[in-house]
Amino acid sequence: MAPDGRIVWWQDDTGSELGHWVAAPFAGGTPEPLIRGVPDSWSMGLSFAGNRVAVGLSGADGYAVFVADREQPARLLIRDKRPIGLGRSDPEGTGGLSSDGRLVCLRFAEHGDITRFALRVLDAETGEAVGGLRDDRGSLDPVAWSPVDPVLAFTSERGPFERPAV
């Protein structure tokens, strides 16, 4: 559910999972694109913070993360041929945008290993990297941002099970 109360879902018209995020009022109504100006793709994450929404997508051109404010068209934050996801892989919707919407956390595999994702935090306005973390022995997965400070909780695969860290 979007912060404004609309119901949000992934709309796939062909069964190929290629589609886009749509939203409609809870009481019913015509679904409209959640974020305008993005191509049909495969979902790589979704996150909300106030009036801001971010989506991670993959398609023929590689991987991309877009950000939009309220009814504004999408802004491309980052694009890469290597795998990028927005926030936590499962369940979608957590660990992407910080509580105030100023930061966005990506999981990425630019080091050539899609089984060991690293984390990168970007400024949601400029796309500039403001932090990152990599563990060559295991994958990192963002979990949630603190509601008061820009502190990110994540999990690490060190040892026989996932362990929390900040």
C-alpha positions as CSV (number, residue, x, y, z in Angstrom):
1,M,0.0,0.0,0.0
2,A,1.3,3.5,-0.9
3,P,1.6,6.1,1.9
4,D,-1.4,7.9,0.3
5,G,-3.7,4.9,0.9
6,R,-3.7,3.6,-2.7
7,I,-3.3,-0.1,-3.4
8,V,-0.2,-0.9,-5.4
9,W,0.5,-4.0,-7.5
10,W,2.7,-5.3,-10.3
11,Q,0.7,-5.4,-13.5
12,D,1.8,-8.0,-16.0
13,D,-0.4,-8.2,-19.1
14,T,1.3,-11.1,-20.8
15,G,2.4,-13.6,-18.1
16,S,6.1,-12.9,-18.7
17,E,6.4,-10.9,-15.5
18,L,7.4,-7.9,-17.8
19,G,5.3,-5.0,-16.6
20,H,5.0,-2.0,-14.3
21,W,3.8,-0.8,-10.9
22,V,0.2,0.5,-10.9
23,A,-1.9,2.0,-8.1
24,A,-5.6,2.6,-7.5
25,P,-7.7,4.0,-4.7
26,F,-8.5,1.5,-2.0
27,A,-12.3,2.0,-2.6
28,G,-11.9,1.2,-6.2
29,G,-11.0,3.1,-9.4
30,T,-9.0,2.8,-12.5
31,P,-5.4,1.7,-12.0
32,E,-2.8,4.3,-13.1
33,P,1.0,3.9,-13.4
34,L,2.6,4.4,-9.9
35,I,5.5,6.1,-11.5
36,R,5.4,7.8,-14.9
37,G,8.1,7.7,-17.5
38,V,9.6,4.2,-17.0
39,P,9.5,1.4,-19.5
40,D,7.9,-2.0,-18.9
41,S,10.5,-4.1,-17.2
42,W,11.0,-6.7,-14.5
43,S,10.8,-5.5,-10.9
44,M,14.0,-5.2,-8.9
45,G,12.5,-3.4,-5.9
46,L,10.0,-0.8,-4.7
47,S,10.2,1.7,-1.9
48,F,8.2,4.6,-0.4
49,A,9.1,7.5,1.8
50,G,6.5,10.2,2.2
51,N,5.7,11.6,-1.2
52,R,8.7,9.9,-2.8
53,V,8.7,6.5,-4.6
54,A,11.7,4.6,-5.9
55,V,11.6,1.6,-8.3
56,G,14.3,-0.8,-9.3
57,L,13.9,-2.3,-12.8
58,S,15.7,-4.7,-15.2
59,G,15.2,-4.9,-18.9
60,A,17.0,-5.1,-22.2
61,D,19.1,-2.1,-21.4
62,G,20.3,-3.5,-18.1
63,Y,19.3,-2.5,-14.6
64,A,18.1,0.9,-13.4
65,V,16.7,2.7,-10.4
66,F,14.2,5.6,-10.8
67,V,12.9,8.1,-8.3
68,A,9.8,10.2,-8.5
69,D,8.1,12.8,-6.2
70,R,4.4,13.0,-5.9
71,E,3.0,13.2,-9.5
72,Q,6.3,14.1,-11.1
73,P,7.8,12.0,-13.9
74,A,10.5,9.6,-13.0
75,R,14.2,10.6,-12.7
76,L,16.8,8.1,-13.6
77,L,19.1,7.7,-10.5
78,I,21.4,5.0,-11.8
79,R,21.7,2.6,-14.7
80,D,24.2,-0.3,-15.2
81,K,24.6,-3.5,-17.1
82,R,25.5,-5.3,-13.9
83,P,22.7,-6.4,-11.5
84,I,21.3,-3.7,-9.2
85,G,18.3,-4.1,-6.9
86,L,16.5,-1.5,-4.8
87,G,16.3,-2.3,-1.0
88,R,15.7,-5.8,0.3
89,S,15.1,-8.5,-2.3
90,D,12.4,-10.2,-0.3
91,P,10.0,-8.9,0.9
92,E,10.1,-6.0,-1.5
93,G,9.5,-2.5,-0.1
94,T,11.9,-2.5,2.8
95,G,15.4,-1.0,3.1
96,G,15.2,1.1,-0.1
97,L,14.5,4.7,0.6
98,S,15.5,6.2,4.0
99,S,12.7,7.4,6.2
100,D,13.1,11.0,5.0
101,G,13.5,9.9,1.4
102,R,16.9,11.6,1.1
103,L,18.9,8.4,0.7
104,V,18.4,5.2,-1.3
105,C,20.1,1.9,-0.6
106,L,20.9,-0.5,-3.5
107,R,22.2,-4.0,-3.5
108,F,24.6,-4.5,-6.4
109,A,26.8,-7.1,-8.0
110,E,29.3,-5.0,-9.9
111,H,32.1,-7.2,-8.7
112,G,30.8,-10.0,-10.9
113,D,29.2,-12.2,-8.2
114,I,25.3,-12.2,-8.2
115,T,25.3,-14.5,-5.1
116,R,27.2,-11.9,-3.0
117,F,25.5,-8.6,-3.2
118,A,27.2,-5.5,-1.8
119,L,25.4,-2.3,-0.6
120,R,25.6,1.2,-1.9
121,V,23.8,4.2,-0.6
122,L,23.0,7.1,-3.0
123,D,21.8,10.6,-2.5
124,A,18.2,10.4,-3.9
125,E,18.4,13.8,-5.5
126,T,21.8,13.6,-7.3
127,G,22.5,9.8,-7.5
128,E,26.0,10.5,-5.9
129,A,27.3,7.6,-3.8
130,V,27.4,8.5,-0.1
131,G,28.4,5.1,1.3
132,G,28.9,1.5,0.5
133,L,29.8,-1.9,2.1
134,R,31.0,-5.1,0.6
135,D,31.7,-8.5,2.1
136,D,33.7,-10.9,-0.1
137,R,32.6,-13.8,2.1
138,G,28.9,-13.3,1.9
139,S,25.9,-11.3,0.6
140,L,24.6,-8.2,2.3
141,D,20.9,-7.3,2.3
142,P,19.3,-4.0,3.5
143,V,16.5,-4.5,5.9
144,A,15.2,-1.2,7.2
145,W,16.2,2.4,7.8
146,S,15.9,4.0,11.3
147,P,12.8,6.3,11.4
148,V,14.8,9.1,13.1
149,D,18.4,8.9,11.8
150,P,20.0,7.9,8.5
151,V,21.1,4.5,9.9
152,L,20.6,1.3,7.9
153,A,20.0,-2.1,9.4
154,F,21.1,-5.0,7.1
155,T,21.9,-8.7,7.3
156,S,25.1,-10.4,6.5
157,E,25.6,-14.1,5.6
158,R,28.7,-14.5,7.8
159,G,28.5,-17.9,9.5
160,P,25.7,-20.5,9.0
161,F,22.8,-18.0,9.1
162,E,22.1,-14.4,8.4
163,R,23.2,-12.0,11.1
164,P,21.9,-8.4,11.7
165,A,24.2,-5.4,11.6
166,V,23.9,-1.6,11.3
